[in-house]
């Protein structure tokens, strides 16, 4: 080995053609990337201020349009709510009016019955008013039937229904123990709901 610094180390391998090509490609790619970055910087720097201002104005206009749209939808929603409340109030008033008229009609029919009773009582003391009372009762029952009111009046020997019968007392009788002997006062039922239980006496084995 020679000590001369200028001497060439002939033993070092020389670059191959493939290595030279790879080095050229890397150098070219780096140069192109640098040029693209410079071009992008030039585009940003060269963009006119007027164009930027126009873009800002466009975005602001879109924002204002969205705000107007929100205001319009909010106004429509509030009006819809107000319309619904007004409709609900009208329906409630109409329902109350219908109920009031139904009550007035029922009361007017009851006043007719009362008039018949008053005329029956105005007769002479020795007059037989039973036919008149019976006629009035039939008229009253007809009204109850029209209103879908069912009279609860069990027959003797019927089983006691705790939901529809109220036992007033237990008495000796010919009926089976624990069954109805007599009805003290009729009960009333409407639409499956007991308005008043029938008051009954029940048979006892004592």
Secondary structure, DSSP 8 states (H G I E B T S, - for coil): ----TT---TTS----HHHHHHHHHHHHHHHHHHHHHHHHHHHHHHS-HHHHHHHHHHHHHHHHHHHHHHHHHHHHHHHHHHHHHHHHHHHHHHHHHHHHHHHHHHHHHHHHHHHHHHHHHTS-TTS--HHHHHHHHHHHHHHHHHTTEEEE---TT-B--TTTEEEEEEEE-SS-TTBEEEEEE-EEEETTEEEE-EEEEEEE--
